[in-house]
Amino acid sequence: MFGKKKSESVANENKNDIAAPPLKPFSRKGSHAASKPPTATTYQPEVPRRVPDIAGVSPRRMERPMGGDGDGKRLVVGRDIRLSGEITACDKLVVEGHVEVSLPGARVIEVSQSGYFKGTADVEEADISGRFEGELIARDRLVVRAGGRISGTIRYGRIVIESGGEIAGDMQTLDGSETKRPESSPPSGDGTAA
């Protein structure tokens, strides 16, 4: 129509087609881009942690068990939490934060590496990886982990101190009559011990 021959226009179109990559089915012109290869996630191997073998001491569990394991009266004070007062109805206290309390009659206290306990505690077992200041009575067993520090008045039935654990203050073993806690009356309905 305007002076061009059909054969020249077809030849020009063929030149344009050669320069562009072929279209994918059902794609719009110009929307096809080179696909990126999938990126691999970084490999992070599980390296087993070596647990020192100490006679008479069970290795510390690093993971927290889920509910239903029988720890009905368990209190965990998490990192960046500060707590002060008296804890009267607790079987197991796990301290990861800062605690200034009186803990009479608990079964177990565990102070983690980031934990700080200041006050008094009368327990069956104590496992200290962080800092404890005050009066501690561990009637059955006291374990001071590497990096754990205890200062104050310490009474214990048996003691295990890992390499790197520190104890300062008045330390004495409990004799046979002191290791048994006197039987107390059951707690009253308001949550405080009688």
HELIX and SHEET records of a PDB file:
HELIX    1   1 LYS A    6  ALA A   19  1                                  14    
HELIX    2   2 GLY A  176  THR A  179  1                                   4    
SHEET    1   A 4 ARG A  74  VAL A  77  0                                        
SHEET    2   A 4 LYS A  92  VAL A  95  1                                        
SHEET    3   A 4 HIS A  98  VAL A 111  1                                        
SHEET    4   A 4 ARG A  82  GLU A  86  1                                        
SHEET    1   B 7 ARG A  74  VAL A  77  0                                        
SHEET    2   B 7 LYS A  92  VAL A  95  1                                        
SHEET    3   B 7 HIS A  98  VAL A 111  1                                        
SHEET    4   B 7 TYR A 116  ILE A 128  1                                        
SHEET    5   B 7 ARG A 131  VAL A 144  1                                        
SHEET    6   B 7 ARG A 149  ILE A 161  1                                        
SHEET    7   B 7 GLU A 166  THR A 173  1                                        
END                                                                             
